[in-house]
């Protein structure tokens, strides 16, 4: 946990010097770092000395609130209440990176992010918000909240569109990004 109370998970072996770091996002810390499927990129990079870091996504794990539906439905719930659930998450990512750099875990020049679906959405938002994240891989990322079935029928379309990635594309210009939608393309 960071001094300001941000919970995060770390997977990998700490070396005696600042290591390259991969942020891994899928849903919860435990899923992102505990499931080899979601940690595929990290599995490969660990041999090169990378540390893998994760945070609970908004509405997932310990970020889930008792008064709201779980998972992606919480995003709709928060959006319908006019809440920007993305900015607090990206600020938490920055707080974790600040902490890891200060403590000598992370090399500030070698930070990347990856995520699957909603995790890809948040990885790209984190990249847009923190220039230290140099490269991002997004696997079948959510890009527009209005495309999610959870947002069908919302009367707060403007709020949802403001959080979608296309509204933040300018912050990603010139960044190293790799997005893939399927792994069985013919």
N, CA, C and O of each residue as an XYZ file, in Angstrom:
744
protein
N       0.849     -1.175      0.000
C       0.000      0.000      0.000
C       0.898      1.242      0.000
O       1.943      1.268      0.650
N       0.472      2.264     -0.737
C       1.225      3.511     -0.752
C       0.948      4.292      0.533
O      -0.036      4.012      1.218
N       1.790      5.257      0.870
C       1.540      6.060      2.076
C       0.186      6.774      2.065
O      -0.387      7.040      3.121
N      -0.328      7.087      0.856
C      -1.638      7.743      0.787
C      -2.787      6.749      0.670
O      -3.911      7.134      0.350
N      -2.507      5.453      0.930
C      -3.571      4.459      1.051
C      -4.011      3.764     -0.209
O      -5.088      3.168     -0.224
N      -3.225      3.811     -1.277
C      -3.597      3.117     -2.510
C      -3.076      1.678     -2.448
O      -1.875      1.437     -2.331
N      -4.016      0.730     -2.528
C      -3.678     -0.689     -2.496
C      -3.256     -1.132     -3.895
O      -3.896     -0.790     -4.889
N      -2.170     -1.897     -3.953
C      -1.716     -2.431     -5.232
C      -1.094     -3.795     -4.997
O      -0.759     -4.154     -3.869
N      -0.945     -4.547     -6.072
C      -0.293     -5.840     -6.008
C       0.972     -5.814     -6.835
O       1.084     -5.066     -7.807
N       1.930     -6.648     -6.434
C       3.213     -6.742     -7.117
C       3.497     -8.216     -7.361
O       3.352     -9.036     -6.454
N       3.903     -8.559     -8.582
C       4.266     -9.921     -8.939
C       5.632     -9.879     -9.612
O       5.875     -9.046    -10.485
N       6.496    -10.755     -9.213
C       7.839    -10.805     -9.772
C       8.854    -10.772     -8.647
O       8.502    -10.680     -7.471
N      10.094    -10.848     -9.021
C      11.175    -10.865     -8.048
C      11.869     -9.518     -8.050
O      12.334     -9.046     -9.088
N      11.935     -8.905     -6.882
C      12.618     -7.619     -6.787
C      14.117     -7.845     -6.925
O      14.714     -8.674     -6.238
N      14.697     -7.082     -7.833
C      16.143     -7.115     -8.002
C      16.721     -5.962     -7.181
O      15.949     -5.180     -6.626
N      17.997     -5.829     -7.083
C      18.604     -4.812     -6.235
C      18.695     -3.437     -6.866
O      19.408     -2.574     -6.353
N      17.997     -3.213     -7.957
C      18.047     -1.928     -8.659
C      16.667     -1.657     -9.254
O      15.852     -2.573     -9.354
N      16.394     -0.418     -9.649
C      15.082     -0.129    -10.246
C      14.845     -0.966    -11.501
O      15.646     -0.953    -12.435
N      13.744     -1.681    -11.503
C      13.425     -2.622    -12.579
C      12.417     -2.027    -13.553
O      11.648     -1.135    -13.195
N      12.426     -2.527    -14.787
C      11.326     -2.190    -15.682
C      10.034     -2.728    -15.076
O      10.033     -3.751    -14.391
N       8.950     -2.033    -15.334
C       7.682     -2.362    -14.672
C       6.552     -2.412    -15.688
O       6.448     -1.555    -16.566
N       5.710     -3.427    -15.555
C       4.531     -3.593    -16.397
C       3.292     -3.502    -15.519
O       3.128     -4.286    -14.584
N       2.428     -2.553    -15.818
C       1.119     -2.457    -15.171
C       0.195     -3.436    -15.892
O       0.106     -3.420    -17.120
N      -0.490     -4.286    -15.133
C      -1.358     -5.319    -15.705
C      -2.765     -5.122    -15.151
O      -2.969     -5.149    -13.938
N      -3.743     -4.924    -16.049
C      -5.113     -4.670    -15.613
C      -6.098     -5.600    -16.305
O      -6.081     -5.753    -17.526
N      -6.964     -6.221    -15.496
C      -8.086     -6.984    -16.052
C      -9.361     -6.667    -15.273
O     -10.349     -6.242    -15.872
N      -9.365     -6.857    -13.985
C     -10.525     -6.552    -13.131
C     -10.018     -6.258    -11.721
O     -10.006     -5.108    -11.280
N      -9.595     -7.324    -11.014
C      -9.067     -7.158     -9.662
C      -7.556     -7.406     -9.661
O      -7.006     -7.969    -10.608
N      -6.913     -6.985     -8.607
C      -5.484     -7.256     -8.446
C      -5.241     -8.757     -8.506
O      -4.350     -9.229     -9.212
N      -6.044     -9.495     -7.758
C      -5.850    -10.938     -7.658
C      -6.023    -11.624     -9.010
O      -5.260    -12.533     -9.337
N      -7.008    -11.208     -9.797
C      -7.201    -11.801    -11.116
C      -6.060    -11.405    -12.050
O      -5.507    -12.250    -12.753
N      -5.714    -10.133    -12.054
C      -4.691     -9.637    -12.981
C      -3.339    -10.289    -12.760
O      -2.650    -10.638    -13.718
N      -2.955    -10.455    -11.495
C      -1.629    -10.992    -11.199
C      -1.647    -12.475    -10.863
O      -0.621    -13.144    -10.979
N      -2.790    -12.998    -10.452
C      -2.873    -14.393    -10.040
C      -3.234    -15.349    -11.153
O      -2.991    -16.550    -11.030
N      -3.803    -14.856    -12.228
C      -4.223    -15.711    -13.327
C      -3.207    -15.597    -14.470
O      -3.068    -14.526    -15.062
N      -2.500    -16.681    -14.786
C      -1.485    -16.623    -15.846
C      -2.043    -16.133    -17.187
O      -1.299    -15.575    -17.993
N      -3.332    -16.332    -17.432
C      -3.927    -15.855    -18.686
C      -3.846    -14.336    -18.783
O      -3.402    -13.806    -19.801
N      -4.266    -13.633    -17.741
C      -4.236    -12.173    -17.765
C      -2.832    -11.629    -17.591
O      -2.570    -10.467    -17.902
N      -1.935    -12.454    -17.101
C      -0.566    -12.054    -16.832
C       0.373    -12.541    -17.943
O       1.585    -12.594    -17.735
N      -0.158    -12.895    -19.107
C       0.659    -13.476    -20.175
C       1.860    -12.607    -20.534
O       2.982    -13.105    -20.620
N       1.633    -11.333    -20.740
C       2.743    -10.437    -21.083
C       3.753    -10.394    -19.942
O       4.962    -10.407    -20.175
N       3.263    -10.343    -18.730
C       4.129    -10.328    -17.562
C       4.924    -11.614    -17.417
O       6.081    -11.589    -16.999
N       4.305    -12.741    -17.762
C       5.006    -14.022    -17.696
C       6.253    -13.985    -18.572
O       7.322    -14.445    -18.169
N       6.106    -13.432    -19.777
C       7.232    -13.353    -20.710
C       8.271    -12.333    -20.253
O       9.473    -12.571    -20.364
N       7.802    -11.202    -19.742
C       8.725    -10.125    -19.361
C       9.421    -10.376    -18.024
O      10.473     -9.792    -17.761
N       8.858    -11.226    -17.185
C       9.479    -11.510    -15.885
C      10.888    -12.070    -16.064
O      11.779    -11.789    -15.262
N      11.083    -12.856    -17.109
C      12.409    -13.407    -17.371
C      13.421    -12.320    -17.713
O      14.627    -12.523    -17.573
N      12.934    -11.174    -18.158
C      13.806    -10.035    -18.476
C      13.919     -9.079    -17.287
O      14.470     -7.986    -17.412
N      13.394     -9.498    -16.136
C      13.544     -8.693    -14.930
C      12.427     -7.722    -14.636
O      12.555     -6.894    -13.735
N      11.323     -7.801    -15.380
C      10.194     -6.903    -15.148
C       9.439     -7.266    -13.882
O       9.315     -8.441    -13.537
N       8.940     -6.259    -13.199
C       7.961     -6.424    -12.128
C       6.592     -6.175    -12.729
O       6.449     -5.338    -13.621
N       5.593     -6.882    -12.257
C       4.207     -6.652    -12.675
C       3.457     -6.032    -11.504
O       3.573     -6.487    -10.366
N       2.698     -5.006    -11.794
C       1.948     -4.256    -10.797
C       0.496     -4.207    -11.248
O       0.220     -4.119    -12.444
N      -0.437     -4.262    -10.296
C      -1.844     -4.117    -10.642
C      -2.598     -3.399     -9.531
O      -2.170     -3.372     -8.377
N      -3.727     -2.821     -9.911
C      -4.674     -2.188     -8.999
C      -6.055     -2.728     -9.330
O      -6.301     -3.160    -10.456
N      -6.958     -2.706     -8.353
C      -8.356     -3.027     -8.640
C      -8.920     -1.944     -9.556
O      -8.708     -0.754     -9.324
N      -9.634     -2.359    -10.589
C     -10.319     -1.395    -11.440
C     -11.503     -0.801    -10.676
O     -11.970     -1.396     -9.705
N     -11.986      0.352    -11.097
C     -13.172      0.921    -10.445
C     -14.322     -0.084    -10.419
O     -14.616     -0.733    -11.422
N     -14.968     -0.203     -9.259
C     -16.106     -1.099     -9.105
C     -15.755     -2.564     -8.980
O     -16.649     -3.411     -8.959
N     -14.483     -2.881     -8.897
C     -14.003     -4.256     -8.828
C     -13.193     -4.446     -7.546
O     -12.569     -3.510     -7.047
N     -13.213     -5.664     -7.025
C     -12.424     -5.965     -5.838
C     -12.773     -5.043     -4.685
O     -13.949     -4.822     -4.393
N     -11.763     -4.508     -4.035
C     -12.000     -3.646     -2.885
C     -12.499     -2.258     -3.268
O     -12.871     -1.476     -2.393
N     -12.515     -1.939     -4.566
C     -13.087     -0.661     -4.991
C     -14.606     -0.752     -5.169
O     -15.263      0.269     -5.373
N     -15.168     -1.961     -5.096
C     -16.614     -2.113     -5.216
C     -17.291     -1.551     -3.972
O     -16.863     -1.819     -2.850
N     -18.345     -0.773     -4.175
C     -19.104     -0.181     -3.069
C     -20.365     -0.995     -2.830
O     -20.959     -1.522     -3.770
N     -20.771     -1.098     -1.573
C     -21.937     -1.911     -1.214
C     -23.230     -1.415     -1.842
O     -24.148     -2.203     -2.064
N     -23.316     -0.126     -2.130
C     -24.566      0.450     -2.636
C     -24.654      0.461     -4.160
O     -25.499      1.161     -4.719
N     -23.799     -0.299     -4.841
C     -23.812     -0.279     -6.302
C     -23.691     -1.696     -6.850
O     -23.231     -2.602     -6.155
N     -24.108     -1.879     -8.099
C     -23.885     -3.185     -8.721
C     -22.385     -3.418     -8.902
O     -21.591     -2.484     -8.792
N     -22.007     -4.643     -9.175
C     -20.590     -4.992     -9.291
C     -20.083     -4.836    -10.722
O     -20.851     -4.792    -11.683
N     -18.778     -4.756    -10.819
C     -18.041     -4.820    -12.070
C     -18.432     -3.716    -13.051
O     -18.546     -2.559    -12.648
N     -18.638     -4.040    -14.321
C     -18.938     -3.004    -15.316
C     -20.242     -2.269    -15.024
O     -20.385     -1.096    -15.369
N     -21.176     -2.941    -14.401
C     -22.433     -2.266    -14.045
C     -22.174     -1.122    -13.065
O     -22.934     -0.155    -13.021
N     -21.111     -1.232    -12.287
C     -20.772     -0.132    -11.376
C     -20.314      1.091    -12.167
O     -20.530      2.224    -11.738
N     -19.688      0.869    -13.309
C     -19.275      2.003    -14.138
C     -20.502      2.781    -14.609
O     -20.522      4.012    -14.578
N     -21.515      2.050    -15.042
C     -22.762      2.698    -15.468
C     -23.389      3.424    -14.278
O     -23.823      4.568    -14.410
N     -23.439      2.772    -13.133
C     -24.020      3.355    -11.925
C     -23.309      4.668    -11.575
O     -23.956      5.677    -11.291
N     -22.009      4.642    -11.597
C     -21.238      5.840    -11.261
C     -21.408      6.926    -12.322
O     -21.569      8.100    -11.987
N     -21.375      6.549    -13.572
C     -21.545      7.505    -14.661
C     -22.919      8.167    -14.591
O     -23.046      9.376    -14.786
N     -23.949      7.360    -14.311
C     -25.305      7.904    -14.208
C     -25.449      8.886    -13.053
O     -26.348      9.727    -13.058
N     -24.570      8.783    -12.068
C     -24.586      9.723    -10.946
C     -23.676     10.927    -11.211
O     -23.477     11.771    -10.337
N     -23.125     10.992    -12.436
C     -22.250     12.103    -12.796
C     -20.833     11.960    -12.280
O     -20.081     12.935    -12.259
N     -20.452     10.749    -11.861
C     -19.127     10.527    -11.295
C     -18.126     10.125    -12.371
O     -18.380      9.221    -13.167
N     -17.002     10.800    -12.382
C     -15.879     10.428    -13.230
C     -15.102      9.352    -12.467
O     -14.378      9.665    -11.521
N     -15.246      8.108    -12.865
C     -14.569      7.011    -12.168
C     -13.187      6.732    -12.745
O     -12.437      5.932    -12.185
N     -12.838      7.378    -13.855
C     -11.552      7.144    -14.498
C     -10.433      7.957    -13.837
O      -9.376      7.409    -13.525
N     -10.654      9.241    -13.626
C      -9.599     10.108    -13.082
C      -9.081      9.642    -11.721
O      -7.865      9.621    -11.528
N      -9.937      9.266    -10.768
C      -9.387      8.763     -9.508
C      -8.508      7.521     -9.704
O      -7.501      7.357     -9.015
N      -8.890      6.651    -10.643
C      -8.084      5.468    -10.917
C      -6.721      5.863    -11.477
O      -5.695      5.360    -11.018
N      -6.699      6.757    -12.460
C      -5.416      7.137    -13.051
C      -4.540      7.870    -12.029
O      -3.315      7.753    -12.069
N      -5.151      8.615    -11.123
C      -4.373      9.257    -10.050
C      -3.788      8.206     -9.114
O      -2.668      8.366     -8.629
N      -4.533      7.135     -8.854
C      -4.016      6.043     -8.028
C      -2.839      5.352     -8.715
O      -1.855      5.005     -8.062
N      -2.937      5.154    -10.022
C      -1.825      4.548    -10.767
C      -0.583      5.431    -10.628
O       0.513      4.929    -10.377
N      -0.752      6.728    -10.790
C       0.377      7.659    -10.643
C       0.952      7.600     -9.234
O       2.171      7.632     -9.065
N       0.099      7.516     -8.225
C       0.558      7.411     -6.842
C       1.392      6.154     -6.632
O       2.430      6.200     -5.972
N       0.945      5.037     -7.186
C       1.683      3.784     -7.060
C       3.031      3.894     -7.769
O       4.052      3.469     -7.229
N       3.039      4.457     -8.966
C       4.302      4.613     -9.679
C       5.257      5.530     -8.914
O       6.448      5.239     -8.808
N       4.735      6.631     -8.385
C       5.573      7.533     -7.575
C       6.220      6.771     -6.424
O       7.417      6.905     -6.174
N       5.420      5.973     -5.730
C       5.892      5.205     -4.582
C       6.965      4.194     -4.999
O       8.014      4.099     -4.362
N       6.700      3.448     -6.060
C       7.638      2.416     -6.506
C       8.947      3.013     -7.008
O      10.015      2.430     -6.817
N       8.865      4.162     -7.644
C      10.079      4.846     -8.101
C      10.863      5.369     -6.902
O      12.080      5.202     -6.834
N      10.174      5.995     -5.966
C      10.830      6.522     -4.769
C      11.526      5.422     -3.968
O      12.616      5.638     -3.438
N      10.909      4.252     -3.878
C      11.467      3.142     -3.095
C      12.488      2.313     -3.883
O      13.029      1.341     -3.356
N      12.754      2.687     -5.133
C      13.769      1.989     -5.915
C      13.324      0.696     -6.560
O      14.164     -0.079     -7.017
N      12.035      0.440     -6.611
C      11.520     -0.757     -7.276
C      11.464     -0.567     -8.794
O      11.816     -1.469     -9.554
N      11.022      0.606     -9.222
C      10.688      0.846    -10.623
C      11.625      1.848    -11.273
O      11.936      2.894    -10.703
N      12.069      1.511    -12.475
C      12.851      2.421    -13.310
C      11.858      3.357    -14.006
O      11.047      2.893    -14.808
N      11.900      4.650    -13.722
C      10.907      5.566    -14.298
C      10.979      5.697    -15.818
O      10.054      6.223    -16.437
N      12.063      5.228    -16.419
C      12.221      5.289    -17.875
C      11.727      4.027    -18.573
O      11.717      3.958    -19.802
N      11.312      3.021    -17.786
C      10.932      1.731    -18.383
C       9.635      1.221    -17.760
O       9.619      0.228    -17.033
N       8.554      1.930    -18.066
C       7.230      1.567    -17.562
C       6.316      1.315    -18.757
O       6.265      2.113    -19.694
N       5.610      0.218    -18.712
C       4.636     -0.128    -19.749
C       3.340     -0.551    -19.059
O       3.309     -0.774    -17.849
N       2.290     -0.654    -19.839
C       0.993     -1.086    -19.316
C       0.358     -2.043    -20.305
O       0.625     -1.992    -21.505
N      -0.493     -2.924    -19.776
C      -1.289     -3.786    -20.638
C      -2.602     -4.078    -19.925
O      -2.714     -3.946    -18.706
N      -3.583     -4.475    -20.709
C      -4.862     -4.816    -20.113
C      -5.760     -5.494    -21.120
O      -5.613     -5.345    -22.333
N      -6.691     -6.241    -20.572
C      -7.647     -6.981    -21.380
C      -9.036     -6.398    -21.179
O      -9.481     -6.224    -20.045
N      -9.723     -6.093    -22.279
C     -11.088     -5.580    -22.271
C     -11.169     -4.313    -21.418
O     -10.572     -3.297    -21.774
N     -11.899     -4.353    -20.297
C     -12.007     -3.174    -19.426
C     -10.635     -2.782    -18.880
O     -10.382     -1.608    -18.609
N      -9.753     -3.766    -18.721
C      -8.392     -3.495    -18.283
C      -7.601     -2.743    -19.343
O      -6.769     -1.897    -19.015
N      -7.855     -3.044    -20.606
C      -7.227     -2.304    -21.707
C      -7.701     -0.858    -21.730
O      -6.921      0.061    -21.980
N      -8.977     -0.672    -21.466
C      -9.560      0.671    -21.377
C      -8.823      1.485    -20.317
O      -8.408      2.618    -20.562
N      -8.668      0.888    -19.134
C      -8.005      1.606    -18.042
C      -6.507      1.741    -18.271
O      -5.916      2.741    -17.863
N      -5.874      0.759    -18.916
C      -4.449      0.882    -19.236
C      -4.218      2.058    -20.178
O      -3.264      2.816    -20.003
N      -5.084      2.215    -21.172
C      -4.944      3.335    -22.102
C      -5.225      4.669    -21.410
O      -4.559      5.663    -21.696
N      -6.190      4.698    -20.514
C      -6.436      5.923    -19.745
C      -5.238      6.260    -18.859
O      -4.852      7.425    -18.756
N      -4.649      5.249    -18.220
C      -3.479      5.487    -17.374
C      -2.320      6.028    -18.222
O      -1.587      6.916    -17.787
N      -2.164      5.491    -19.422
C      -1.115      5.948    -20.328
C      -1.352      7.400    -20.736
O      -0.412      8.192    -20.800
N      -2.594      7.741    -21.007
C      -2.920      9.129    -21.368
C      -2.639     10.084    -20.212
O      -2.276     11.239    -20.433
N      -2.803      9.609    -18.992
C      -2.673     10.471    -17.819
C      -1.252     10.573    -17.275
O      -0.931     11.541    -16.585
N      -0.395      9.597    -17.570
C       0.947      9.582    -16.979
C       1.979      9.320    -18.072
O       2.076      8.208    -18.591
N       2.743     10.346    -18.415
C       3.700     10.241    -19.523
C       4.844      9.268    -19.247
O       5.580      8.913    -20.168
N       5.005      8.836    -18.013
C       6.060      7.855    -17.717
C       5.726      6.480    -18.271
O       6.615      5.643    -18.427
N       4.455      6.236    -18.570
C       4.065      4.964    -19.194
C       4.392      5.097    -20.671
O       3.722      5.826    -21.404
N       5.427      4.389    -21.102
C       5.998      4.588    -22.439
C       5.319      3.764    -23.530
O       5.315      4.156    -24.696
N       4.749      2.628    -23.152
C       4.145      1.734    -24.141
C       2.962      1.023    -23.508
O       2.957      0.738    -22.311
N       1.951      0.738    -24.336
C       0.751      0.060    -23.837
C       0.266     -0.952    -24.862
O       0.203     -0.675    -26.060
N      -0.076     -2.134    -24.359
C      -0.712     -3.167    -25.173
C      -2.116     -3.369    -24.617
O      -2.292     -3.615    -23.423
N      -3.105     -3.265    -25.483
C      -4.498     -3.434    -25.067
C      -5.108     -4.580    -25.867
O      -5.155     -4.545    -27.097
N      -5.569     -5.588    -25.147
C      -6.132     -6.790    -25.752
C      -7.656     -6.683    -25.739
O      -8.278     -6.691    -24.676
N      -8.248     -6.583    -26.923
C      -9.699     -6.428    -27.061
C     -10.229     -5.361    -26.111
O     -11.137     -5.623    -25.322
N      -9.655     -4.143    -26.186
C     -10.036     -3.119    -25.208
C     -11.426     -2.545    -25.435
O     -11.890     -2.405    -26.567
N     -12.068     -2.222    -24.336
C     -13.239     -1.351    -24.401
C     -12.697      0.003    -24.846
O     -11.675      0.456    -24.331
N     -13.354      0.642    -25.776
C     -12.920      1.974    -26.208
C     -14.020      3.010    -26.026
O     -13.743      4.183    -25.777
N     -15.263      2.574    -26.151
C     -16.414      3.470    -26.024
C     -17.414      2.847    -25.050
O     -17.942      1.762    -25.293
N     -17.660      3.539    -23.965
C     -18.573      2.994    -22.950
C     -19.977      2.761    -23.497
O     -20.656      1.827    -23.071
N     -20.415      3.582    -24.418
C     -21.759      3.416    -24.976
C     -21.900      2.124    -25.787
O     -23.017      1.722    -26.116
N     -20.787      1.474    -26.109
C     -20.848      0.190    -26.819
C     -21.096     -0.977    -25.864
O     -21.399     -2.085    -26.306
N     -20.970     -0.736    -24.570
C     -21.183     -1.796    -23.584
C     -22.671     -1.979    -23.309
O     -23.413     -1.002    -23.213
N     -23.104     -3.225    -23.182
C     -24.518     -3.484    -22.895
C     -24.934     -2.860    -21.566
O     -26.099     -2.506    -21.386
N     -23.989     -2.723    -20.632
C     -24.305     -2.119    -19.336
C     -24.748     -0.667    -19.474
O     -25.426     -0.143    -18.590
N     -24.372     -0.009    -20.573
C     -24.733      1.392    -20.771
C     -25.964      1.568    -21.660
O     -26.365      2.699    -21.935
N     -26.565      0.472    -22.109
C     -27.775      0.547    -22.921
C     -28.878      1.248    -22.131
O     -29.178      0.876    -20.997
N     -29.464      2.248    -22.736
C     -30.587      2.951    -22.119
C     -30.198      4.048    -21.141
O     -31.073      4.644    -20.514
N     -28.912      4.329    -20.994
C     -28.540      5.389    -20.072
C     -29.085      6.737    -20.543
O     -29.131      7.012    -21.743
N     -29.486      7.548    -19.620
C     -29.912      8.912    -19.944
C     -28.752      9.884    -19.726
O     -28.920     11.100    -19.806
N     -27.571      9.322    -19.450
C     -26.374     10.125    -19.208
C     -25.297      9.806    -20.250
O     -24.132      9.577    -19.925
N     -25.729      9.799    -21.505
C     -24.835      9.459    -22.604
C     -23.654     10.432    -22.684
O     -22.532     10.009    -22.962
N     -23.882     11.697    -22.451
C     -22.814     12.697    -22.540
C     -21.697     12.393    -21.539
O     -20.519     12.511    -21.877
N     -22.052     12.006    -20.324
C     -21.066     11.667    -19.300
C     -20.266     10.430    -19.698
O     -19.050     10.384    -19.514
N     -20.956      9.427    -20.244
C     -20.279      8.200    -20.673
C     -19.338      8.477    -21.837
O     -18.223      7.957    -21.872
N     -19.777      9.285    -22.781
C     -18.929      9.610    -23.931
C     -17.696     10.404    -23.512
O     -16.635     10.264    -24.120
N     -17.826     11.232    -22.484
C     -16.681     12.018    -22.001
C     -15.590     11.124    -21.410
O     -14.426     11.519    -21.364
N     -15.955      9.932    -20.963
C     -14.982      9.005    -20.396
C     -14.428      8.031    -21.430
O     -13.457      7.327    -21.151
N     -15.023      7.979    -22.610
C     -14.566      7.044    -23.631
C     -13.205      7.467    -24.170
O     -12.833      8.638    -24.097
N     -12.479      6.513    -24.705
C     -11.098      6.774    -25.119
C     -10.974      7.800    -26.231
O     -10.006      8.560    -26.250
N     -11.920      7.848    -27.152
C     -11.784      8.807    -28.229
C     -11.793     10.241    -27.725
O     -11.276     11.131    -28.401
N     -12.366     10.485    -26.556
C     -12.352     11.829    -25.972
C     -10.976     12.180    -25.396
O     -10.718     13.335    -25.057
N     -10.096     11.178    -25.286
C      -8.769     11.373    -24.698
C      -7.654     10.997    -25.668
O      -6.501     10.837    -25.268
N      -8.002     10.857    -26.938
C      -7.035     10.402    -27.944
C      -5.847     11.347    -28.080
O      -4.730     10.892    -28.326
N      -6.061     12.641    -27.926
C      -4.953     13.592    -28.072
C      -3.814     13.292    -27.104
O      -2.649     13.489    -27.449
N      -4.124     12.827    -25.916
C      -3.097     12.530    -24.914
C      -2.310     11.264    -25.261
O      -1.278     10.989    -24.649
N      -2.790     10.495    -26.237
C      -2.101      9.266    -26.638
C      -1.268      9.440    -27.903
O      -0.541      8.529    -28.299
N      -1.370     10.599    -28.535
C      -0.622     10.860    -29.764
C       0.880     10.764    -29.480
O       1.381     11.346    -28.517
N       1.581     10.025    -30.328
C       3.022      9.875    -30.191
C       3.446      8.806    -29.203
O       4.642      8.586    -29.010
N       2.495      8.141    -28.578
C       2.803      7.079    -27.617
C       2.854      5.740    -28.348
O       2.233      5.578    -29.398
N       3.587      4.790    -27.798
C       3.674      3.461    -28.388
C       2.486      2.638    -27.906
O       2.396      2.286    -26.730
N       1.580      2.338    -28.826
C       0.357      1.608    -28.495
C       0.216      0.410    -29.418
O       0.552      0.477    -30.600
N      -0.281     -0.678    -28.865
C      -0.602     -1.856    -29.651
C      -1.964     -2.333    -29.192
O      -2.150     -2.675    -28.024
N      -2.920     -2.356    -30.117
C      -4.270     -2.805    -29.803
C      -4.608     -3.977    -30.711
O      -4.341     -3.948    -31.913
N      -5.199     -5.008    -30.117
C      -5.610     -6.170    -30.898
C      -7.027     -6.534    -30.441
O      -7.353     -6.462    -29.256
N      -7.842     -6.919    -31.395
C      -9.229     -7.250    -31.069
C      -9.438     -8.750    -30.957
O     -10.187     -9.184    -30.082
N      -8.820     -9.555    -31.792
C      -9.019    -10.998    -31.731
C      -7.727    -11.748    -31.916
O      -6.763    -11.211    -32.461
N      -7.698    -12.993    -31.464
C      -6.495    -13.786    -31.658
C      -6.742    -14.941    -32.631
O      -5.922    -15.850    -32.759
N      -7.888    -14.884    -33.311
C      -8.212    -15.935    -34.271
C      -8.627    -15.332    -35.612
O      -9.467    -15.887    -36.322
N      -8.026    -14.188    -35.947
C      -8.359    -13.546    -37.208
C      -7.909    -14.444    -38.366
O      -6.856    -15.080    -38.307
N      -8.720    -14.479    -39.404
C      -8.376    -15.313    -40.551
C      -7.877    -14.425    -41.644
O      -7.523    -14.909    -42.719
